Amino acid sequence: MLMYSTMLDIANTLTQEAFIQLVIEWNQKSAHKENIIPDLHYQGERHIRLGNDEKWMDIEEYEEKNIIAIRYQKQGEDASIWNTDYIMNFDEMKMAIHLDHSYTLHSQLDVLGFSTPRFLSLLIAHGYLKDDGLLPVLRKPIKINKDTLSLLVACMNDQAQNRLPVIYISKTKKDSYAVDVKKLSSRLKGVAHVLTQESYDDTLMIRRTCPSQVAYNGGIDIYLPHGTHQHIAYREYFDEGERLFNKVSREILHYANVQAVLPLYTWSGVNNAILQEKWHHMQSEYEKAKNEVDEYLGAFDDDYAKMQKQIDELTKANLSLTLENQGLRSKLSDSQKVPVLYFGEEEEFYQGEIKEMLLDAINAQLKNVQDHSRRHDVYEDILQKNDHQHLYQKRMNTIKAVLKDYKSLNASLKQKLMDLGFEIQDDGKHYKLIYYGDERYMLVIAKTGSDVREGKNNASMICKKMF
């Protein structure tokens, strides 16, 4: 499964020998001792495999196109295979980096359980990476203030000439970030730029200057190349930082991994091209030998057949991997089970909210179908297998009870409403109850109840609109 993929523009100062030595340095100076190939001695070869069966590095040169491809492979403790590929085209001065994890029956699937290759940090430290349009390729955030605001505006207008996505992270009202921006920048180095609001005090200036709506109060914007924009709202609750971190990481990595890659920027593509070149050379030699010495025909026939078989096997393997990646990219869930439905764009306000909403609808419909019918059995099976908790009925009972004799919003009642997810705003003669901070779901109530049925009416409106 493809875990990480990127294409980067490289400075002309990177030579072939420097590239190979940098990859060797990446391995030999790894902080993870279990990744280091023992007794690695490189003496300038361009077609060589170094290492052992568990950990090895293969260096291949495709001279005709001035390409050097390097693959590092490690077998994990769970029998899975990790491949890290570095493909450098010195004619075009572009480098492709791919990290692939091959799962076996005995290994566990963990989509975010990997580290971005430290090789990116080496490229950055040595100054080998060209700017991506107006944006430098870094492993730390770019701070947005009054002096750098024009950079954010250029990204919003799709005028920064960048190929990599841009993530803009605004500050919360507490002048902090909803996610760990340093960790996110490190995780997504080489596949995205991270821009961060330097000070909450700049919020009004940023909102007035930007050409369209921009994230604020902890919100996050993702700007993909060619003008595509996604806004991710921030709602303050205990695990929001982890949720936002994983959501942004998945969005960016998914975008990077589904980008089309030319064959000569893949390990299999380069090796296939090298084999094709050898095959054509052998075919030419075969034709010459055929006309000169009959006694050599048998040996050439054997070599010819072996080479053709190698090419056929590699082509089939390449096609198989391509089809596998296409299938994996189409999945929107990492679950080992097959889901009945996929989530849409709406985010859950609390754990299990959307699932319970769907189960409520199925439960209500179950009462209207004939017993022992196919529809009845399917509905009942879904309810049993998904542990229907009747959360909405419990919430409706609670809201009806707390608002039954509503006279005023005292401290106790306010706390009970906040426990149910309501944000309470004082608006003169009224209160605004905003469900989980989403203004689509708002109810205005009087500060003092003047009608004996006012509390029941408010509870009824909440049940219809929020629950």
C-alpha positions as CSV (number, residue, x, y, z in Angstrom):
1,M,0.0,0.0,0.0
2,L,1.4,3.4,-1.0
3,M,1.9,5.4,2.2
4,Y,3.7,8.5,1.0
5,S,4.5,9.9,-2.5
6,T,5.9,13.2,-3.7
7,M,7.7,14.9,-6.6
8,L,10.2,17.6,-5.9
9,D,12.3,20.1,-7.9
10,I,16.0,19.7,-7.2
11,A,18.8,22.3,-7.3
12,N,21.5,21.8,-9.9
13,T,24.1,21.4,-7.1
14,L,23.0,17.8,-6.5
15,T,25.3,15.5,-8.4
16,Q,24.9,11.8,-9.0
17,E,27.5,10.8,-6.5
18,A,26.2,13.3,-3.9
19,F,22.7,11.8,-4.4
20,I,23.9,8.3,-3.7
21,Q,26.0,9.3,-0.8
22,L,23.1,11.2,0.7
23,V,20.9,8.1,0.6
24,I,23.6,6.1,2.2
25,E,24.0,8.7,4.9
26,W,20.2,8.6,5.4
27,N,20.4,4.9,6.2
28,Q,23.7,4.7,8.1
29,K,23.0,7.6,10.4
30,S,19.4,6.6,11.1
31,A,18.2,7.2,14.7
32,H,16.5,3.8,14.4
33,K,19.2,1.2,14.7
34,E,16.9,-1.6,13.4
35,N,16.8,0.2,10.0
36,I,20.6,0.4,9.4
37,I,22.2,-2.0,6.9
38,P,25.2,-3.5,8.7
39,D,28.6,-3.5,7.1
40,L,27.5,-1.4,4.1
41,H,30.5,-0.6,1.9
42,Y,29.8,1.4,-1.3
43,Q,32.6,1.8,-3.8
44,G,30.9,3.8,-6.6
45,E,29.0,1.0,-8.3
46,R,25.9,1.9,-10.3
47,H,24.3,-1.6,-10.5
48,I,24.6,-3.2,-7.1
49,R,22.6,-4.6,-4.2
50,L,24.0,-4.0,-0.7
51,G,22.9,-5.6,2.6
52,N,21.2,-8.9,3.5
53,D,17.8,-10.6,3.0
54,E,16.1,-8.6,5.8
55,K,17.5,-5.1,4.9
56,W,19.0,-4.2,1.5
57,M,19.7,-1.2,-0.8
58,D,19.6,-1.6,-4.5
59,I,21.2,1.1,-6.8
60,E,20.3,1.1,-10.5
61,E,21.3,3.6,-13.2
62,Y,19.4,4.1,-16.5
63,E,22.1,5.8,-18.5
64,E,20.0,6.5,-21.6
65,K,17.7,8.9,-19.6
66,N,20.3,10.0,-16.9
67,I,18.2,8.5,-14.1
68,I,19.4,6.8,-10.9
69,A,16.9,4.8,-8.9
70,I,17.5,3.6,-5.4
71,R,15.3,1.2,-3.4
72,Y,15.7,0.5,0.3
73,Q,13.7,-2.5,1.6
74,K,13.2,-3.7,5.2
75,Q,11.2,-6.7,6.4
76,G,9.2,-5.8,9.6
77,E,8.8,-7.9,12.6
78,D,5.3,-8.8,11.5
79,A,6.6,-10.1,8.2
80,S,5.4,-7.0,6.3
81,I,7.7,-5.3,3.8
82,W,8.7,-1.6,3.8
83,N,10.0,-0.2,0.5
84,T,11.5,3.4,0.3
85,D,12.2,4.5,-3.3
86,Y,14.3,7.5,-4.5
87,I,14.1,8.2,-8.2
88,M,16.3,11.0,-9.4
89,N,16.1,12.3,-13.0
90,F,19.3,14.4,-13.6
91,D,18.1,15.7,-17.0
92,E,14.9,17.2,-15.6
93,M,16.4,17.7,-12.0
94,K,13.3,16.2,-10.4
95,M,13.1,13.6,-7.7
96,A,10.3,11.2,-6.8
97,I,10.1,9.7,-3.3
98,H,7.7,6.8,-2.5
99,L,7.1,4.9,0.7
100,D,5.2,1.6,0.3
101,H,4.1,-0.9,2.9
102,S,3.3,-4.4,1.7
103,Y,1.0,-6.1,4.1
104,T,0.8,-9.9,4.7
105,L,-1.7,-12.1,6.4
106,H,0.3,-11.7,9.6
107,S,0.8,-7.9,9.5
108,Q,-1.5,-5.1,10.8
109,L,-2.9,-2.2,8.7
110,D,-2.0,1.2,10.2
111,V,-2.4,4.0,7.6
112,L,-0.9,6.8,9.8
113,G,1.6,4.5,11.6
114,F,4.7,5.6,9.7
115,S,7.3,8.4,9.7
116,T,8.0,10.6,6.7
117,P,11.5,9.7,5.4
118,R,14.2,11.7,7.2
119,F,15.8,12.0,3.8
120,L,13.5,15.0,3.2
121,S,15.2,16.8,6.1
122,L,18.7,16.0,4.6
123,L,17.6,17.5,1.3
124,I,16.4,20.6,3.1
125,A,19.4,20.9,5.3
126,H,21.8,20.7,2.3
127,G,19.8,23.3,0.3
128,Y,19.0,20.8,-2.5
129,L,15.3,21.6,-2.7
130,K,14.1,24.4,-5.0
131,D,11.2,26.6,-3.9
132,D,7.7,25.4,-4.9
133,G,6.6,28.6,-6.7
134,L,6.6,31.3,-4.1
135,L,6.9,28.9,-1.2
136,P,10.0,27.3,0.2
137,V,9.8,23.6,1.0
138,L,10.4,23.3,4.7
139,R,9.8,21.0,7.7
140,K,8.4,23.8,9.9
141,P,5.5,26.2,9.6
142,I,5.6,29.5,7.7
143,K,4.3,32.2,10.1
144,I,1.6,34.6,8.7
145,N,1.7,38.2,9.9
146,K,1.3,41.6,8.4
147,D,4.6,41.2,6.5
148,T,3.9,37.8,5.1
149,L,0.1,38.1,4.6
150,S,0.6,38.6,0.8
151,L,1.8,35.0,0.7
152,L,-1.5,33.7,2.1
153,V,-3.5,35.9,-0.3
154,A,-1.5,34.5,-3.3
155,C,-2.2,31.0,-2.2
156,M,-5.9,31.8,-1.8
157,N,-6.0,33.3,-5.3
158,D,-4.0,30.3,-6.8
159,Q,-1.3,32.7,-7.8
160,A,1.6,31.2,-5.8
161,Q,2.6,28.8,-8.7
162,N,2.8,26.0,-6.1
163,R,2.4,22.3,-7.0
164,L,2.0,21.2,-3.4
165,P,-1.1,21.8,-1.2
166,V,-1.2,24.6,1.3
167,I,-2.6,24.3,4.8
168,Y,-3.5,27.5,6.7
169,I,-4.0,27.1,10.5
170,S,-5.6,30.0,12.4
171,K,-5.2,30.7,16.1
172,T,-8.0,30.0,18.6
173,K,-9.4,32.7,20.9
174,K,-6.8,31.5,23.5
175,D,-4.0,32.5,21.0
176,S,-3.0,28.9,20.5
177,Y,-3.4,26.3,17.8
178,A,-5.9,23.5,17.7
179,V,-3.2,21.1,16.4
180,D,0.5,20.6,17.0
181,V,1.7,22.6,14.0
182,K,5.4,21.5,14.4
183,K,4.4,17.9,14.4
184,L,2.0,18.4,11.4
185,S,4.7,20.2,9.4
186,S,7.2,17.4,10.1
187,R,4.6,14.7,9.2
188,L,3.7,16.4,5.9
189,K,7.1,17.7,4.8
190,G,7.6,17.4,1.1
191,V,3.9,17.0,0.4
192,A,2.4,20.2,1.7
193,H,3.2,23.7,3.0
194,V,1.9,24.6,6.5
195,L,1.1,28.3,7.1
196,T,0.2,29.4,10.6
197,Q,-1.3,32.6,12.0
198,E,1.4,34.1,14.2
199,S,-0.9,36.1,16.5
200,Y,-4.6,36.0,17.3
201,D,-4.5,39.8,17.4
202,D,-4.1,39.8,13.6
203,T,-7.4,38.0,13.0
204,L,-9.4,41.1,12.0
205,M,-6.6,42.3,9.7
206,I,-6.3,38.9,8.0
207,R,-10.1,38.6,7.5
208,R,-10.3,42.1,6.0
209,T,-7.3,41.6,3.7
210,C,-8.1,38.1,2.3
211,P,-10.1,38.1,-0.9
212,S,-12.6,35.5,0.4
213,Q,-13.6,33.8,3.6
214,V,-10.6,32.6,5.5
215,A,-10.4,30.3,8.6
216,Y,-10.3,31.9,12.0
217,N,-10.7,31.0,15.7
218,G,-8.9,27.7,15.3
219,G,-10.3,26.8,11.9
220,I,-8.1,25.2,9.2
221,D,-8.1,25.8,5.4
222,I,-6.6,23.4,2.8
223,Y,-5.8,25.0,-0.6
224,L,-5.1,22.4,-3.3
225,P,-3.4,23.4,-6.5
226,H,-5.7,24.7,-9.3
227,G,-8.1,26.5,-6.9
228,T,-9.7,23.7,-4.9
229,H,-10.4,24.8,-1.3
230,Q,-11.6,22.9,1.8
231,H,-12.5,24.5,5.1
232,I,-12.3,22.5,8.4
233,A,-14.1,24.0,11.3
234,Y,-12.8,23.9,14.9
235,R,-15.1,23.1,17.7
236,E,-13.6,23.0,21.2
237,Y,-13.8,19.6,22.9
238,F,-11.4,17.2,24.4
239,D,-10.1,15.2,21.4
240,E,-10.4,17.9,18.8
241,G,-6.7,18.3,18.3
242,E,-6.1,14.7,17.5
243,R,-9.2,14.6,15.2
244,L,-8.0,17.6,13.2
245,F,-4.4,16.3,13.0
246,N,-5.6,13.0,11.6
247,K,-8.2,14.5,9.2
248,V,-5.7,17.0,7.7
249,S,-3.0,14.3,7.4
250,R,-5.3,11.9,5.7
251,E,-6.6,14.5,3.3
252,I,-3.1,15.6,2.2
253,L,-1.6,12.1,2.0
254,H,-4.6,10.9,0.0
255,Y,-4.2,13.8,-2.4
256,A,-0.5,13.1,-2.8
257,N,-0.8,9.4,-3.2
258,V,-3.5,9.6,-6.0
259,Q,-1.4,11.9,-8.2
260,A,-0.4,10.4,-11.5
261,V,3.3,9.4,-11.7
262,L,5.2,8.8,-14.9
263,P,6.6,5.3,-15.2
264,L,10.2,6.5,-15.2
265,Y,9.6,8.1,-11.7
266,T,8.8,4.7,-10.2
267,W,11.1,1.8,-9.2
268,S,9.4,-0.8,-11.4
269,G,9.2,1.7,-14.3
270,V,13.0,2.4,-14.3
271,N,13.8,-1.3,-13.9
272,N,11.4,-2.3,-16.7
273,A,13.1,0.3,-19.0
274,I,16.5,-1.0,-18.1
275,L,15.4,-4.6,-18.9
276,Q,13.8,-3.4,-22.2
277,E,17.1,-1.8,-23.2
278,K,19.0,-4.9,-22.4
279,W,16.5,-7.0,-24.2
280,H,16.8,-4.9,-27.4
281,H,20.5,-5.0,-27.2
282,M,20.4,-8.8,-26.7
283,Q,18.0,-9.1,-29.6
284,S,20.4,-7.2,-31.8
285,E,23.3,-9.4,-30.7
286,Y,21.1,-12.4,-31.2
287,E,20.5,-11.5,-34.9
288,K,24.2,-11.0,-35.5
289,A,25.1,-14.3,-33.9
290,K,22.4,-16.1,-35.8
291,N,24.0,-15.2,-39.0
292,E,27.6,-16.0,-37.9
293,V,27.8,-18.9,-35.6
294,D,25.1,-21.6,-35.3
295,E,26.8,-23.1,-32.2
296,Y,26.0,-20.1,-30.1
297,L,22.3,-20.1,-30.9
298,G,21.4,-22.5,-28.1
299,A,22.9,-20.3,-25.4
300,F,21.4,-17.1,-26.9
301,D,18.0,-18.8,-27.1
302,D,18.1,-19.6,-23.4
303,D,19.2,-16.1,-22.4
304,Y,16.6,-14.6,-24.7
305,A,13.8,-16.7,-23.2
306,K,14.9,-15.9,-19.6
307,M,15.0,-12.2,-20.3
308,Q,11.6,-12.2,-22.0
309,K,10.2,-14.1,-19.0
310,Q,11.7,-11.5,-16.6
311,I,10.1,-8.7,-18.6
312,D,6.7,-10.4,-18.7
313,E,6.8,-11.1,-14.9
314,L,7.9,-7.5,-14.1
315,T,5.2,-6.1,-16.4
316,K,2.5,-8.3,-14.7
317,A,3.8,-7.4,-11.2
318,N,3.7,-3.7,-12.2
319,L,0.1,-4.0,-13.5
320,S,-0.9,-5.9,-10.3
321,L,0.5,-3.2,-8.1
322,T,-1.2,-0.5,-10.1
323,L,-4.6,-2.2,-9.8
324,E,-4.0,-2.7,-6.1
325,N,-3.2,0.9,-5.5
326,Q,-6.2,2.0,-7.5
327,G,-8.4,-0.2,-5.4
328,L,-6.9,1.1,-2.1
329,R,-7.2,4.7,-3.2
330,S,-11.0,4.3,-3.8
331,K,-11.5,3.2,-0.1
332,L,-12.8,6.0,2.2
333,S,-12.6,3.9,5.3
334,D,-9.8,2.0,7.0
335,S,-12.2,-0.5,8.7
336,Q,-11.6,-4.2,8.3
337,K,-15.4,-4.6,8.0
338,V,-17.4,-3.6,4.9
339,P,-19.5,-0.5,5.9
340,V,-23.1,-0.3,4.9
341,L,-22.8,3.5,4.4
342,Y,-20.0,6.0,4.1
343,F,-19.9,9.3,6.0
344,G,-20.6,12.5,4.0
345,E,-19.2,15.9,4.7
346,E,-20.9,16.5,8.0
347,E,-18.7,16.1,11.0
348,E,-19.9,14.3,14.2
349,F,-20.6,16.6,17.1
350,Y,-20.0,13.7,19.5
351,Q,-19.0,10.1,19.3
352,G,-21.7,8.0,17.6
353,E,-24.0,10.9,16.7
354,I,-24.5,10.1,13.0
355,K,-24.6,6.3,13.5
356,E,-27.4,6.7,16.2
357,M,-29.3,9.1,13.9
358,L,-29.4,6.5,11.1
359,L,-30.3,3.7,13.6
360,D,-33.2,5.8,14.9
361,A,-34.5,6.1,11.4
362,I,-34.2,2.4,10.8
363,N,-35.9,1.6,14.1
364,A,-38.8,3.9,13.3
365,Q,-39.2,2.4,9.9
366,L,-39.1,-1.2,11.4
367,K,-42.5,-0.5,13.1
368,N,-44.1,0.1,9.7
369,V,-43.0,-3.1,7.8
370,Q,-44.5,-6.5,8.0
371,D,-43.0,-9.0,10.5
372,H,-40.8,-11.7,9.0
373,S,-40.5,-9.9,5.7
374,R,-37.1,-9.4,4.0
375,R,-37.1,-5.7,4.9
376,H,-38.0,-6.4,8.5
377,D,-35.2,-9.0,8.9
378,V,-32.6,-6.7,7.3
379,Y,-33.6,-3.7,9.5
380,E,-33.6,-5.8,12.6
381,D,-30.2,-7.4,11.8
382,I,-28.6,-3.9,11.3
383,L,-30.0,-2.7,14.6
384,Q,-28.7,-5.8,16.5
385,K,-25.2,-5.7,14.9
386,N,-24.7,-2.0,15.5
387,D,-25.6,-1.8,19.2
388,H,-28.4,0.8,19.0
389,Q,-28.0,2.9,22.2
390,H,-31.1,5.2,21.7
391,L,-28.9,8.2,22.5
392,Y,-31.3,10.6,20.9
393,Q,-34.3,9.4,23.0
394,K,-32.2,9.8,26.1
395,R,-31.2,13.4,25.0
396,M,-34.8,14.3,24.3
397,N,-35.9,13.0,27.6
398,T,-33.1,15.0,29.3
399,I,-33.9,18.3,27.5
400,K,-37.7,17.9,28.2
401,A,-36.9,17.4,31.9
402,V,-34.5,20.3,32.4
403,L,-36.7,22.8,30.5
404,K,-40.1,21.6,31.8
405,D,-40.6,24.4,34.3
406,Y,-38.3,27.0,32.7
407,K,-38.4,30.4,34.4
408,S,-34.8,31.6,34.0
409,L,-31.4,30.4,33.0
410,N,-29.8,29.8,36.4
411,A,-26.3,28.3,36.8
412,S,-27.5,24.7,37.3
413,L,-29.6,24.8,34.1
414,K,-26.9,26.5,32.1
415,Q,-24.4,23.8,33.1
416,K,-26.9,21.0,32.0
417,L,-27.4,22.7,28.6
418,M,-23.6,23.0,28.2
419,D,-23.3,19.3,29.0
420,L,-25.6,18.6,26.1
421,G,-23.4,20.5,23.8
422,F,-25.0,24.0,23.7
423,E,-23.0,27.2,23.5
424,I,-24.9,30.0,25.3
425,Q,-24.7,33.6,24.2
426,D,-26.2,36.6,26.0
427,D,-28.1,38.7,23.4
428,G,-29.8,41.5,25.4
429,K,-33.3,40.3,26.4
430,H,-32.7,36.8,25.0
431,Y,-30.3,33.9,25.1
432,K,-29.0,32.2,22.0
433,L,-28.5,28.4,22.4
434,I,-26.1,27.3,19.6
435,Y,-25.7,23.5,19.3
436,Y,-22.0,22.6,19.4
437,G,-21.1,26.1,18.1
438,D,-22.8,25.5,14.7
439,E,-25.0,28.5,14.0
440,R,-27.1,26.4,11.6
441,Y,-28.7,25.0,14.8
442,M,-29.6,27.9,17.0
443,L,-32.6,28.7,19.2
444,V,-33.5,32.0,20.8
445,I,-35.2,31.9,24.2
446,A,-36.4,34.6,26.5
447,K,-34.4,35.4,29.6
448,T,-37.5,35.1,31.7
449,G,-40.2,32.6,31.0
450,S,-43.7,34.3,30.9
451,D,-45.7,31.3,29.7
452,V,-46.2,28.1,31.6
453,R,-45.7,26.2,28.3
454,E,-42.6,28.1,27.2
455,G,-40.2,25.5,28.6
456,K,-42.0,22.6,26.9
457,N,-42.2,24.6,23.6
458,N,-38.5,25.3,23.7
459,A,-37.7,21.6,24.4
460,S,-39.9,20.6,21.5
461,M,-38.2,22.9,19.1
462,I,-34.8,21.6,20.3
463,C,-35.8,18.0,19.8
464,K,-37.0,18.7,16.3
465,K,-34.0,20.8,15.2
466,M,-31.0,19.5,17.1
467,F,-32.0,15.9,18.1
